[in-house]
Amino acid sequence: MTDAPHDAARRSPVVVLASGTGTLLAAIIDRAASFDAAFTVVGVVVDRPCPAVQIAADADIPVVECILQEHPDRATWDTVLADAVAAFAPDWVATAGFMKILGPAFLHRFGGTVVNSHPVRARERRQQRGVADALAYGVKVTGTTVHLVDDGVDTGPILAQRIVEVAPDDTEVTLHERIKIVERALLPEVVDALAARGVVTDGRKAHLK
Ligand code: GRF
């Protein structure tokens, strides 16, 4: 079986939200550049000046800054953010190191189409919210979870997970960097699968088609 290249005109439009160094954004852009990609990155929205802006600019992708402090309150910012994303008319929104919680207005507009990568595997343990928590808990394996975004914090239906082993001498920095290597492969893969085939959800259970 060979993969047929997707007609560029039919590639699913994706908006990426980012706040940080943008390495996940770069991985998504790289995947979109492959001949058989099912999606194209039509816009990037950031909530602060950050290296992700330059990564998007280098790829000729329009960037919009939507900064919380420039708005009277969080609800207004959330609506402005939703408007900024809506202007790109995306099928899917990927949060790639976006360090703000999406609010009700945003999720009302885009609920069910937002995918996030979270750098911890065992989300069933609520005390393990992040890499530092997982290390402090003494886990021997952790990993990454790619999930749909709902109105909780990293609680939406899980789309894919990968395991990363914890080394005895790991620090938060070294462990997070190894997890990010896995995230940079997994998140673009999931975005591509969503764009190509979509997802079926049944309560907490989600299956990529
Ligand atoms: C990733 O680990 C992501 O899961 C977390 O922040 C990191 C983003 O890194 N929320 P980068 O900004 O893409 O390099």
Boltz pocket constraint, residues with backbone or C-beta under 6 A from the ligand:
constraints:
  - pocket:
      binder: B
      contacts: [[A, 19], [A, 20], [A, 21], [A, 22], [A, 23], [A, 24], [A, 25], [A, 96], [A, 97], [A, 98], [A, 117], [A, 118], [A, 119], [A, 176], [A, 180], [A, 183]]
      max_distance: 6.0
